[in-house]
Amino acid sequence: MYEARPSDVPEPLLPVPTWHAGSADTSVPLESVGERPIQHLVVLCGLIGSGKSTLAQAAVDTWPGTWDRLNQDELGRRTVVEARVRASFEAGHHILLDRTNIDRRQRADWLLIAAEVRRSTGRRIVTSLLFLDVPVSVCRERLRLRTDHPTLKTTEDALRYVGHLSPQCVGYVRA
């Protein structure tokens, strides 16, 4: 049995790399270099039980800058998440999109929003995809232990859902 804890997040992921690649002074955050600040949109992708929310909360707590963790299970409707993404960009915050984002179309929608904001505001937005490639068996074990999911109220529901989603994981190549 494996239970994820924030301390289990691999060190290379904490903190997010925000240092200017061309700067000899690595103490200068990327956000302070140049005329316009940079905002990050990190789209998390993975099966239910893969550790997305655990990673997202650890990142919000430790990465530099102001990060908004947006989770559709907690916010309800996708339209609410989309509105919150736009509001977070408007506020100048970085965004961690904490949802399964299991197929290319779902992920592309978030990139389109970032592109719209870039075009309409001139903001510098860096988009990243972080895929949590966790075996289905590990996700199932975690789901058997989970008691607090906001939308999947029973273990059986959660296990059915991960079984339904796992064949749909498309759009990336495992190394």
URKA-V39624 format. One record per run of one state. SS is the DSSP state (a for helix, b for strand, c for the rest). FROM is the first residue (numbers start at 1). TO is the last residue. Records with the same first field share a line. If there is no record, write none. Layout:
SS: FROM-TO  FROM-TO
This chain:
c: 1-5  9-10  14-18  20-28  33-37  46-51  63-66  71-71  76-77  92-93  98-103  122-123  132-135  146-154  167-175
a: 6-8  11-13  30-32  52-62  72-75  78-91  104-121  136-145  155-166
b: 19-19  29-29  38-45  67-70  94-97  124-131
